[in-house]
Every structure is written in C-alpha cells, then in structure tokens.
C-alpha cells in the first residue's frame, strides 16, 4: 500500500474548491461541517475499543486513496478532519474520502 501512496503524490494537482462547491458537497454528506480549510465530523463508537476499531477501519480507504485524515480519539468519540494539505484547502478528494468513511460507520 505504501507504493500506492507514493504514486498518488506524483499525480496532477487537485483543484481547490470554491465556497459554493464546498457548500454543495457538504449538502451531500450527513454530519460533516466545514472547519476553516477542512471538513470535520465526530463519530460516537460506544467505547474506547470501538473508537480504536473505527480508526483501524479508516486505514484501508485512506491508504487506497493516498489521502490521510487527521484523527482524534476521546474515549468513545472519534473526530475526523479532512483537508488536502498539499493544495492548501478542500478538494473533491476530501469529500470522496468523507463518503468512504461514512460508509464504515
């Protein structure tokens, strides 16, 4: 999987989305909110073990896309923050990853 991640970085740059596009894409997602140049959502996983299991499940889609969210665990709650650091803002990839993460919950 590391090879895929490296190849991803050599692809063409993604376009940063404008405010109108971001709001439209947020409207397609449940529970995600804009947080500056990122989108964020918290997931209640019931307990610490559930939270850790959820984070483990994020690895495959994130690695598959070569796109890695910031993750914070607070016992039963996992907060996921997504942005495209290399582009300095939100891109279509961020919303694609958010949909894949939602499919895990």
C-alpha positions, 0 to 999 in steps of 0.5 A: 500500500505504501507504493500506492501512496507514493504514486498518488503524490506524483499525480496532477494537482487537485483543484481547490474548491470554491465556497459554493462547491464546498457548500454543495458537497457538504449538502451531500454528506450527513454530519460533516461541517466545514472547519476553516480549510477542512471538513470535520465530523465526530463519530460516537463508537460506544467505547474506547475499543470501538473508537480504536476499531473505527480508526483501524477501519479508516486505514484501508480507504485512506491508504487506497486513496493516498489521502490521510485524515487527521484523527482524534480519539476521546474515549468513545468519540472519534473526530475526523478532519479532512483537508488536502494539505498539499493544495492548501484547502478542500478538494473533491478528494476530501469529500470522496474520502468523507463518503468512504468513511461514512460508509464504515460507520 
